[in-house]
Amino acid sequence: MIGQRFGRLVVGEKTEIRLQGKSKHKTLYHHCICDCGKDLFVRKQSLKGGNTKSCGCYKNEHSKLIGRKNRK
């Protein structure tokens, strides 16, 4: 998956993260870089399922655009 693009995210290296409260279990995440420059960790299932396509910047941009249209 490294180097693949999902929406605005480009997939980087795989990382194991131990979630707080679940010290026995590790979850595999991919380090991703968004087109806006932010980096984040995303689960493989979220990328392949289409649930995560950006760091949140798309939602913010879309909300501003909708707000402008509603004001007119």
N, CA, C and O of each residue as an XYZ file, in Angstrom:
288
protein
N       0.813     -1.207      0.000
C       0.000      0.000      0.000
C       0.857      1.272      0.000
O       0.361      2.353     -0.315
N       2.106      1.146      0.343
C       2.970      2.323      0.425
C       3.044      3.009     -0.940
O       3.319      2.377     -1.960
N       2.794      4.307     -0.929
C       2.836      5.090     -2.149
C       1.485      5.232     -2.842
O       1.342      6.054     -3.748
N       0.491      4.442     -2.430
C      -0.834      4.531     -3.044
C      -1.570      5.770     -2.553
O      -1.318      6.261     -1.452
N      -2.475      6.265     -3.376
C      -3.267      7.448     -3.041
C      -4.708      7.033     -2.770
O      -5.303      6.274     -3.535
N      -5.261      7.543     -1.667
C      -6.657      7.354     -1.306
C      -7.230      8.741     -1.050
O      -6.992      9.323      0.008
N      -7.979      9.272     -2.003
C      -8.493     10.629     -1.878
C      -7.339     11.616     -1.876
O      -6.585     11.698     -2.845
N      -7.203     12.360     -0.797
C      -6.115     13.338     -0.663
C      -4.925     12.788      0.112
O      -3.968     13.518      0.367
N      -4.969     11.518      0.489
C      -3.917     10.922      1.314
C      -2.979     10.051      0.494
O      -3.417      9.293     -0.371
N      -1.686     10.164      0.772
C      -0.680      9.284      0.198
C      -0.151      8.424      1.339
O       0.253      8.936      2.383
N      -0.160      7.116      1.128
C       0.183      6.160      2.186
C       1.687      6.045      2.334
O       2.429      5.954      1.356
N       2.112      6.052      3.594
C       3.526      5.868      3.926
C       3.725      4.560      4.659
O       2.999      3.593      4.426
N       4.691      4.527      5.532
C       5.073      3.298      6.226
C       3.990      2.790      7.177
O       3.135      3.543      7.643
N       4.058      1.471      7.449
C       3.157      0.819      8.388
C       3.694      1.011      9.799
O       4.905      0.962     10.015
N       2.805      1.229     10.755
C       3.210      1.454     12.137
C       2.272      0.702     13.070
O       1.060      0.690     12.857
N       2.825      0.077     14.100
C       2.001     -0.549     15.132
C       1.816      0.442     16.260
O       2.783      1.012     16.765
N       0.581      0.643     16.649
C       0.288      1.571     17.742
C      -0.460      0.811     18.822
O      -1.430      0.103     18.551
N       0.006      0.972     20.041
C      -0.646      0.348     21.181
C      -1.642      1.353     21.745
O      -1.258      2.421     22.221
N      -2.911      1.005     21.690
C      -3.955      1.917     22.142
C      -4.011      1.957     23.661
O      -3.808      0.939     24.324
N      -4.285      3.125     24.206
C      -4.351      3.297     25.649
C      -5.534      2.494     26.181
O      -6.621      2.515     25.605
N      -5.311      1.792     27.282
C      -6.361      0.979     27.884
C      -6.406     -0.425     27.310
O      -7.019     -1.312     27.904
N      -5.777     -0.643     26.183
C      -5.725     -1.970     25.566
C      -4.259     -2.332     25.349
O      -3.830     -2.567     24.219
N      -3.506     -2.375     26.426
C      -2.058     -2.512     26.328
C      -1.617     -3.821     25.688
O      -0.496     -3.900     25.185
N      -2.459     -4.850     25.688
C      -2.074     -6.125     25.113
C      -2.174     -6.111     23.588
O      -1.486     -6.875     22.912
N      -3.017     -5.256     23.057
C      -3.299     -5.280     21.633
C      -2.613     -4.131     20.895
O      -2.609     -2.986     21.347
N      -2.045     -4.471     19.762
C      -1.472     -3.460     18.889
C      -2.347     -3.382     17.649
O      -2.866     -4.398     17.187
N      -2.511     -2.203     17.119
C      -3.293     -2.009     15.911
C      -2.377     -1.472     14.830
O      -1.549     -0.598     15.087
N      -2.525     -1.992     13.622
C      -1.695     -1.540     12.511
C      -2.293     -0.300     11.870
O      -3.467     -0.270     11.503
N      -1.471      0.704     11.748
C      -1.857      1.956     11.110
C      -0.858      2.268     10.008
O       0.262      1.758     10.012
N      -1.265      3.102      9.072
C      -0.343      3.598      8.052
C      -0.144      5.088      8.290
O      -1.097      5.830      8.526
N       1.088      5.498      8.223
C       1.411      6.919      8.314
C       1.093      7.516      6.956
O       1.674      7.103      5.953
N       0.176      8.487      6.901
C      -0.252      9.091      5.644
C       0.039     10.587      5.655
O       0.072     11.225      6.707
N       0.248     11.128      4.462
C       0.448     12.560      4.314
C      -0.662     13.094      3.424
O      -0.883     12.596      2.320
N      -1.357     14.112      3.916
C      -2.454     14.729      3.188
C      -1.893     15.745      2.193
O      -0.779     16.240      2.361
N      -2.671     16.048      1.162
C      -2.248     17.042      0.169
C      -2.019     18.419      0.796
O      -1.241     19.214      0.268
N      -2.687     18.708      1.913
C      -2.528     20.010      2.563
C      -1.244     20.087      3.388
O      -0.868     21.161      3.858
N      -0.557     18.923      3.566
C       0.712     18.911      4.283
C       0.666     18.263      5.650
O       1.718     17.974      6.220
N      -0.510     18.026      6.193
C      -0.611     17.388      7.508
C      -0.353     15.902      7.384
O      -0.628     15.290      6.353
N       0.189     15.324      8.470
C       0.359     13.879      8.478
C      -0.495     13.275      9.573
O      -0.741     13.906     10.601
N      -0.949     12.043      9.348
C      -1.821     11.379     10.293
C      -1.652      9.881     10.159
O      -1.065      9.394      9.194
N      -2.170      9.154     11.136
C      -2.125      7.698     11.147
C      -3.528      7.185     10.924
O      -4.463      7.585     11.617
N      -3.678      6.280      9.938
C      -4.989      5.794      9.530
C      -4.946      4.273      9.440
O      -3.957      3.698      8.986
N      -6.023      3.628      9.875
C      -6.124      2.176      9.760
C      -6.324      1.781      8.307
O      -6.971      2.497      7.542
N      -5.771      0.647      7.935
C      -5.857      0.143      6.563
C      -7.319      0.001      6.124
O      -7.662      0.329      4.988
N      -8.175     -0.485      7.022
C      -9.583     -0.685      6.698
C     -10.265      0.637      6.358
O     -11.132      0.681      5.485
N      -9.882      1.702      7.038
C     -10.483      3.014      6.785
C     -10.076      3.556      5.423
O     -10.862      4.232      4.761
N      -8.867      3.264      5.010
C      -8.403      3.703      3.690
C      -9.090      2.906      2.588
O      -9.658      3.482      1.660
N      -9.036      1.578      2.694
C      -9.598      0.722      1.651
C     -11.119      0.840      1.572
O     -11.691      0.728      0.488
N     -11.775      1.065      2.702
C     -13.233      1.190      2.718
C     -13.722      2.560      2.278
O     -14.921      2.753      2.078
N     -12.814      3.509      2.127
C     -13.182      4.847      1.686
C     -13.695      5.742      2.800
O     -14.231      6.817      2.529
N     -13.540      5.321      4.048
C     -14.020      6.115      5.180
C     -13.135      7.322      5.461
O     -13.624      8.350      5.929
N     -11.840      7.212      5.181
C     -10.907      8.310      5.421
C     -10.243      8.681      4.103
O      -9.538      7.872      3.500
N     -10.477      9.918      3.662
C      -9.928     10.372      2.387
C      -9.056     11.609      2.537
O      -8.364     12.002      1.598
N      -9.088     12.225      3.719
C      -8.252     13.398      3.982
C      -8.073     13.524      5.486
O      -8.599     12.721      6.256
N      -7.321     14.545      5.896
C      -7.084     14.775      7.326
C      -8.251     15.518      7.974
O      -8.274     15.711      9.190
N      -9.205     15.926      7.167
C     -10.324     16.735      7.638
C     -10.390     18.052      6.891
O     -11.347     18.813      7.035
N      -9.365     18.319      6.090
C      -9.308     19.583      5.364
C     -10.407     19.656      4.306
O     -10.942     20.736      4.052
N     -10.752     18.530      3.688
C     -11.812     18.534      2.671
C     -13.146     18.916      3.297
O     -13.900     19.709      2.732
N     -13.432     18.354      4.454
C     -14.694     18.650      5.142
C     -14.770     20.139      5.479
O     -15.817     20.763      5.310
N     -13.667     20.704      5.952
C     -13.639     22.135      6.287
C     -13.851     22.995      5.051
O     -14.620     23.955      5.087
N     -13.175     22.657      3.959
C     -13.328     23.416      2.715
C     -14.756     23.315      2.183
O     -15.333     24.304      1.733
N     -15.313     22.114      2.240
C     -16.665     21.892      1.745
C     -17.691     22.659      2.590
O     -18.637     23.232      2.049
N     -17.507     22.668      3.897
C     -18.410     23.393      4.796
C     -18.384     24.890      4.509
O     -19.429     25.540      4.512
N     -17.194     25.443      4.261
C     -17.084     26.868      3.933
C     -17.786     27.172      2.622
O     -18.457     28.197      2.500
N     -17.637     26.289      1.636
C     -18.268     26.481      0.338
C     -19.788     26.453      0.467
O     -20.474     27.283     -0.130
N     -20.311     25.522      1.227
C     -21.760     25.408      1.440
C     -22.265     26.657      2.158
O     -23.326     27.185      1.824
N     -21.505     27.125      3.143
C     -21.886     28.333      3.878
C     -21.988     29.550      2.966
O     -22.896     30.368      3.110
N     -21.067     29.661      2.044
C     -21.089     30.792      1.094
C     -22.303     30.711      0.192
O     -22.937     31.727     -0.092
N     -22.634     29.507     -0.263
C     -23.791     29.329     -1.141
C     -25.085     29.651     -0.418
O     -25.993     30.238     -1.006
N     -25.180     29.278      0.836
C     -26.398     29.510      1.626
C     -26.604     30.989      1.933
O     -27.741     31.440      2.070
N     -25.521     31.743      2.040
C     -25.647     33.179      2.324
C     -26.184     33.953      1.126
O     -26.791     35.011      1.291
N     -25.965     33.434     -0.069
C     -26.394     34.146     -1.282
C     -27.820     33.938     -1.554
O     -28.345     34.464     -2.535
